[in-house]
């Protein structure tokens, strides 16, 4: 993502299904069908032609059609929480959307509810790495795109090369409404 963002490209549909791993486990991003080239790496408004996959679409893009590389940072954070927790973004039973659910677990001091038990083998260094990944994911899913780090910083935060700022508490966390037919389809 960092390479794309350096070129002024917003993917706009980052999700686990659009990330492949090569034989050396290096991620390769695919499906650039709705990507946008941002002129002069600027933010712009697309209007009401929002496209992407529910659950991964950044709030500012969904609500106001605002397109920037921070849309991808948000989707990366959701993807990271999914990967750590081995859960799907819109899979019940959770009271809140995935980022809100992770925040609530962190707030209760129960980060162990977020990550899959097989990731942690009673190894303190593994636990520290997993918790750092959760913190990075929470930074990436901040409500205000200005509070989300650029992917360049994310790449340094994940291995612990850059100090992690404390994520801000979400200004709102609306519970998931129980509706029929709400799935992982693209918009």
BALO-930918 format. One line per 2 residues: number of its first residue (from 1); their letters; for each residue x, y, z of C-alpha. Coordinates in nm, 4 decimals, decimal comma. Layout:
NUM	A	X:Y:Z ~ ...
REM end
This chain:
1	XX	0,0000:0,0000:0,0000 ~ 0,2830:0,2378:0,0797
3	XX	0,4198:0,2031:-0,2760 ~ 0,0746:0,2779:-0,4208
5	XX	0,0267:0,5774:-0,1950 ~ 0,3674:0,7175:-0,2920
7	XX	0,2406:0,7135:-0,6509 ~ -0,0827:0,8883:-0,5486
9	XX	-0,3023:0,5808:-0,5950 ~ -0,5864:0,4928:-0,3583
11	XX	-0,6900:0,1264:-0,3938 ~ -1,0346:0,1761:-0,2313
13	XX	-1,1135:-0,1963:-0,1987 ~ -0,8418:-0,3344:0,0266
15	XX	-0,9617:-0,6495:0,2028 ~ -0,8216:-0,9985:0,2685
17	XX	-0,9640:-1,1297:-0,0601 ~ -0,7572:-0,8724:-0,2506
19	XX	-0,4264:-0,9659:-0,0875 ~ -0,2380:-1,2692:-0,2162
21	XX	0,0803:-1,4144:-0,0671 ~ 0,3681:-1,5266:-0,2862
23	XX	0,5869:-1,8313:-0,2112 ~ 0,7909:-1,6210:0,0348
25	XX	0,4748:-1,4951:0,2108 ~ 0,5136:-1,1450:0,0645
27	XX	0,1757:-0,9770:0,0160 ~ 0,0643:-0,8844:-0,3355
29	XX	-0,2349:-0,6553:-0,3739 ~ -0,4782:-0,7320:-0,6552
31	XX	-0,8032:-0,5952:-0,8044 ~ -0,7454:-0,2330:-0,8919
33	XX	-1,0860:-0,2038:-1,0610 ~ -1,2080:0,0868:-0,8482
35	XX	-0,8707:0,2427:-0,7650 ~ -0,8267:0,6163:-0,8093
37	XX	-0,5239:0,8186:-0,9096 ~ -0,5230:1,1230:-0,6843
39	XX	-0,4046:1,4349:-0,8650 ~ -0,1084:1,5802:-0,6759
41	XX	-0,1834:1,3241:-0,4018 ~ -0,4777:1,5397:-0,2914
43	XX	-0,8031:1,4511:-0,1228 ~ -1,1161:1,4886:-0,3317
45	XX	-1,4866:1,4160:-0,3121 ~ -1,6358:1,1594:-0,5445
47	XX	-1,9967:1,2417:-0,4631 ~ -2,2407:0,9591:-0,4127
49	XX	-2,0648:0,6998:-0,6287 ~ -1,9188:0,5092:-0,3329
51	XX	-1,7814:0,1700:-0,4311 ~ -1,6031:-0,0961:-0,2307
53	XX	-1,6806:-0,3736:0,0154 ~ -1,8992:-0,3095:0,3201
55	XX	-1,7057:-0,3214:0,6433 ~ -1,3820:-0,2000:0,4828
57	XX	-1,5078:0,1351:0,3544 ~ -1,3757:0,4290:0,5568
59	XX	-1,6462:0,6343:0,7316 ~ -1,5635:0,9591:0,5474
61	XX	-1,5856:0,7827:0,2124 ~ -1,9146:0,6129:0,2985
63	XX	-2,0756:0,9283:0,4411 ~ -1,9363:1,2038:0,2179
65	XX	-1,7575:1,0359:-0,0743 ~ -1,4194:1,1710:0,0413
67	XX	-1,1374:0,9835:-0,1329 ~ -0,7777:0,9774:-0,0077
69	XX	-0,5057:0,7284:0,0748 ~ -0,6436:0,7305:0,4317
71	XX	-0,9372:0,5220:0,2992 ~ -0,6878:0,2400:0,2409
73	XX	-0,5285:0,2915:0,5838 ~ -0,8716:0,2369:0,7406
75	XX	-0,9282:-0,0802:0,5355 ~ -0,5798:-0,2029:0,6317
77	XX	-0,6680:-0,1598:1,0011 ~ -0,9889:-0,3596:0,9598
79	XX	-0,7982:-0,6288:0,7676 ~ -0,5348:-0,6414:1,0432
81	XX	-0,8000:-0,6880:1,3148 ~ -0,9609:-0,9643:1,1064
83	XX	-0,6268:-1,1381:1,0590 ~ -0,5269:-1,1167:1,4255
85	XX	-0,8685:-1,2325:1,5434 ~ -0,9313:-1,4831:1,2672
87	XX	-1,2805:-1,3352:1,2294 ~ -1,4757:-1,1768:0,9446
89	XX	-1,5599:-0,8081:0,9420 ~ -1,9385:-0,8415:0,9307
91	XX	-1,9782:-1,1826:1,0913 ~ -2,2094:-1,1843:1,3949
93	XX	-2,2349:-1,2128:1,6895 ~ -2,0790:-0,8810:1,7812
95	XX	-2,2578:-0,5824:1,9234 ~ -2,0380:-0,3284:1,7400
97	XX	-1,8597:-0,3055:1,4048 ~ -1,5179:-0,4726:1,4107
99	XX	-1,3142:-0,1618:1,4956 ~ -1,5576:-0,0626:1,7737
101	XX	-1,5580:-0,4184:1,9070 ~ -1,1756:-0,4186:1,9205
103	XX	-1,1757:-0,0785:2,0910 ~ -1,4243:-0,1991:2,3553
105	XX	-1,2100:-0,5081:2,4270 ~ -0,8997:-0,2872:2,4620
107	XX	-1,0893:-0,0455:2,6876 ~ -1,1899:-0,3352:2,9181
109	XX	-0,8277:-0,4539:2,9302 ~ -0,9292:-0,7683:2,7411
111	XX	-0,7110:-0,7566:2,4299 ~ -0,6994:-1,1359:2,4560
113	XX	-1,0585:-1,1311:2,3228 ~ -0,9323:-0,9747:1,9997
115	XX	-0,6606:-1,2138:1,8888 ~ -0,6905:-1,5783:1,7971
117	XX	-0,5555:-1,8007:2,0800 ~ -0,3265:-1,9958:1,8460
119	XX	-0,1251:-1,6779:1,7756 ~ -0,0051:-1,6686:2,1347
121	XX	0,1852:-1,9588:2,2881 ~ 0,2508:-1,8134:2,6360
123	XX	0,5438:-1,6241:2,4856 ~ 0,5698:-1,2706:2,6271
125	XX	0,7423:-1,1360:2,3146 ~ 0,4663:-1,2794:2,0916
127	XX	0,2017:-1,1242:2,3142 ~ 0,3792:-0,7879:2,2943
129	XX	0,3892:-0,8085:1,9116 ~ 0,0213:-0,9029:1,8913
131	XX	-0,0796:-0,6166:2,1209 ~ 0,1287:-0,3769:1,9098
133	XX	-0,0540:-0,5006:1,5978 ~ -0,3888:-0,4367:1,7688
135	XX	-0,2786:-0,0836:1,8640 ~ -0,1659:-0,0169:1,5050
137	XX	-0,4998:-0,1471:1,3759 ~ -0,6854:0,0856:1,6141
139	XX	-0,4745:0,3788:1,4926 ~ -0,5532:0,2869:1,1319
141	XX	-0,9277:0,2789:1,2022 ~ -0,9532:0,6167:1,3743
143	XX	-1,2769:0,7990:1,2868 ~ -1,0955:1,1134:1,1725
145	XX	-0,8698:1,0379:0,8733 ~ -0,6244:1,3020:0,9995
147	XX	-0,5665:1,0798:1,3052 ~ -0,4770:0,7765:1,0914
149	XX	-0,1068:0,7275:1,0258 ~ 0,0238:0,7183:0,6693
151	XX	0,1182:0,3684:0,5479 ~ 0,4843:0,4680:0,5648
153	XX	0,4472:0,5088:0,9429 ~ 0,2410:0,1890:0,9728
155	XX	0,5296:-0,0030:0,8143 ~ 0,7593:0,1300:1,0875
157	XX	0,5101:0,0846:1,3713 ~ 0,4352:-0,2828:1,3078
159	XX	0,7893:-0,4100:1,3776 ~ 0,8352:-0,1573:1,6612
161	XX	1,0672:0,0799:1,4735 ~ 0,8443:0,3786:1,5452
163	XX	0,6756:0,4759:1,8703 ~ 0,3007:0,4207:1,8756
165	XX	0,0812:0,7157:1,9611 ~ -0,2191:0,6327:2,1765
167	XX	-0,5314:0,5797:1,9649 ~ -0,8136:0,8217:2,0376
169	XX	-1,1382:0,6829:2,1694 ~ -1,3941:0,6740:1,8885
171	XX	-1,6346:0,9668:1,9069 ~ -1,9195:0,7279:1,8380
173	XX	-1,9741:0,3552:1,8195 ~ -2,3152:0,2621:1,6950
175	XX	-2,4238:-0,0936:1,7670 ~ -2,4801:-0,3195:1,4675
177	XX	-2,8441:-0,3324:1,3656 ~ -2,9777:-0,6804:1,3152
179	XX	-3,0922:-0,6808:0,9530 ~ -3,1324:-0,9515:0,6958
181	XX	-2,9189:-0,9603:0,3843 ~ -2,6319:-0,7489:0,5201
183	XX	-2,3225:-0,9301:0,4057 ~ -1,9780:-0,8940:0,2588
185	XX	-2,0905:-0,7859:-0,0859 ~ -1,9372:-0,4986:-0,2737
187	X	-2,1218:-0,1711:-0,3106
REM end
